[in-house]
């Protein structure tokens, strides 16, 4: 039992925060330093008391059985977010009116079904010196409903509808330690490169969770990995029964599916 109330609690106080967006197709953030590459834009200024909201819904499906028992299954629902932005930035203006036509210095604001889409990155800077970056892997749908304005600048609420990817990975998140000299990536503590992994699996010291018919699917890193295919070069499937592995290309449809060889994309 904790002897002090705060012992063991992970209390994190925000010192600063910012939202960045990338409307293109190839967003990039440097892994080592957290530096944002070309094409990223700040969403704009946030009021001091702004709140970031993020909601992840899981829908439950219940079946009433005899005797009053209930069987329940769960289905992943929508993931949404919101942030308050003070008007004035070109990014917010584009999100508010994405279908705008400019002619002879006049802006013609069209009210159509078109919405803005962008990769959304949220930067959290904590008082402890840690900076966290959480970015969506797919472009999110961005809308602004209310456009109220008073004598003082009034923040507009930017609504974010996140989209899940084909691999069901919605976000990428990384943390960095901000020092006086530089920004240093926080070192991994649990995830490590285990020496002689195959031998330890064979001897029983290590094991692969049997989470599917084909066992664990993992990405094989090589120096020749193409960055334009999300860092995936070859994927190895290990059969939990035979222990044999087979490799497929990132585009299985590009090869003959009946060819069992590694080059055939079986």
N, C-alpha and C positions, 0 to 999 in steps of 0.2 A: 504494500500500500504506500502511496506517495506521502511523504512526511510534510511536504509543502504543497500549497494549492497549485502553484505554477509548475511544479516539477513534472517533467515529461510532456508538457504541452508545447506544441509547435506554434508559438505566437509570432506572427509575421505582420509587421506594420509597414504599410506602403508609404514611401517617400515621394514617389513620382510614378506616373503611368502615361502611356501614349498608345494610340491606335495608328497603325500603318496599313496601307492598302496597295495592292499590285493588280492593275487591270489587264496586264498582259498574260502570256501563256507560259513564260519561263521564269518564275520568281526564284531568287537565290539569296540565301543568307549564309555567310561564312561560318563554318562549323567551329573553328578555333576561337574566333574573336567576337562572333555575333554581329559582324558588320553587314548591313543590308546592301545588296547589290543594286545595279541600275534598275529603274522602273518603279521603285517603291516611293510612295507619297504619304505624307502625314495627313490624317483625316482632318486635322485642325485643332484648335484650342478647346480645352475642356475646362469647365468651371471647377473651382477648388473643391466643391462638395459633390462632384459628380460621382455616380455609382455605376460600376459595370455589372450588368446582369447577364447570367448565362443559365439556361434551363435545359435540362436533358430529361425528356419524358420516356417512361417505360410503361407501355400499356399492358394491363393484366386481363387475361381471358379466363373466366371462371365457368365451371360446369357443375351444376347441382346434381348430386348423386343421392341414392336412397340412403336413409339414415341421417340425412342432413350434412353429409360430408361434401367437401368442395375440392375439385381438382383445379389447379391454377397453372397456367402457362403465361409466359411473358414475351412481349414483342417490343423491340426497340422502336421508340417513337421519334418525334422530331427533336432537333437540338437548335435552340434559338438563343439570341443574345441581343443586347442593346447597349448603347453608350450615348452620353450627352455631349453634343458638339456645338460650340458657339458659331453662328453663321459668319461667313466671310471667306472661307477657304474655297478654292475652285473645286476641290474634291467633293465637299458637301454640296456645292451648287450642282455639280454633275449628277450626284445621286438623287437630289431632289427633282431635277428635270433632265433625265437622261436622253430624252428625245427632243433636243433643242436645236433649232435651225438659226444660223446667223446670216443675215443678209443686210448689206449697207449699214453695218454697225448696229442693227436692231436684232434683239434676241426674240425669236418666236418660240414660245413655250408650248409644246404640244402635250396634250393629255392623252396618252395611248397606253397600251398594255406593256410597253417596254420598261424593263427595270435594269438597274445597274448591277453588275456582277464583278467581284474582285476577290482575290486572296486577302484574307484579313489576318493581321499579326497584332497581337497584344503584348506590350512590353510592361512588365511589372518591375519596379525598382524598389527594393526593400531597404529599410534603415540599417539592416545588418550588412549591407554592401553587396547583396546578391541581386542579380538581375535575371529575370525569367522572361523567355520569349515563347509564346504559344501562337502557332500559325496554322491556318486551315490548309489542308492538302488540296482541296477542291475550291473552286470559286463559290463564294456565298452570294445569296441574293440580298440586295441592299435596298431598303425603302425608308422614306421619311414621310410620315403622315401629317403631323401638326407642324405648322410654320408660324407660330405665334411670335409677336415682336412687341416689346415695350420700350420705354425710354432707355432703360439699361439693357445691355445685351442679354438676351434670353436664349438658353441652350435649346437646340432641337434634338429630339430623340431619334437616333439612327437605329433602325431595326435590322437585325442580321439573322437570316435563315441559312444555317449551315447545310451543306450537302455531303452525304457520305460517299466515299469512293468505292470503286469496285472491290477493293481489298478490305473494306469495312474499317479502314483507318481514317479517322476524320481529322485528327490534329497531329502535329509534331511539336514537341516541347523540349526546350533546352535551358540550362541555367549557367550563368557566368558570375564570377567573382570580380567585383570592381575594386581595383587597388589604386594607389596614388600614381603608379607608373603605367598600368595597362589594364585591359580587361582579359581575364584568364578564365578559360573554360573549367567548370567544376569537374574534377576527376571522377570517373566511375568508381564505385565502391564494391558493388556486388557483381556486375557484369564484367567478366574477365575472359581472357584467352587461356583456356585450360590446356596444359601440355599433355600430349599423348592421349587426346580425348577418346579416339577410337579404341585404344587399348584398355582404357579404364571402363568404357562401356562394355567391352567384351568380357572383362574380368568381374563385372558387377559393381565396381566402385562408383560408377556413374550410370545414369539411366535416362532414357528418352521417354517422356510422357506419351502414353498411347492415346492421343487426342483425336485420331482419325484413322481411316482405313489405311492411309499411306504413311502414317507416322508423322513426324515433324517435318515441316517444309521450311527450309532456310535458304537465305541468299548466299551464294558463294562470291566472296569479294576477290576481284582481280584488278591488276593495274590497267586492264583494257576495258573496264566497265564504261559503257556509254552513258554520259550524263543525261542525254535526251530521252532516255527510257527509264527515268526515275531511279537510276543507280542500279538497275537490274541487268545482269549479264547472263548468267546461267542459274537455273534453279534445280536443286537436287532433291529427288524424292527417295526416301529410304524405306524399303519394305520392312516392317517390324518382324515379319515371319522369317524371311530369307536373309535379311541383312544386306541385300543387294541395293545398289543405288543406280538411278538413271537420271539423265540430264535432259532438259528441254530448253528450247530457245525462248526468248521473251514473247515471240509471236508464234504459237503453235500452229496457226493456220498457214504459215508460210512454208511448211514442210509437209511431207507425206506422213499422215497420222499412223499408217500401218508399219512404218519403219521403226524397229525397236532400238536402233543404234542411237548414240548420243547426238549425232548430227541430224538424225531424222526427225526429231521433235516428237517422239512418242509420248 
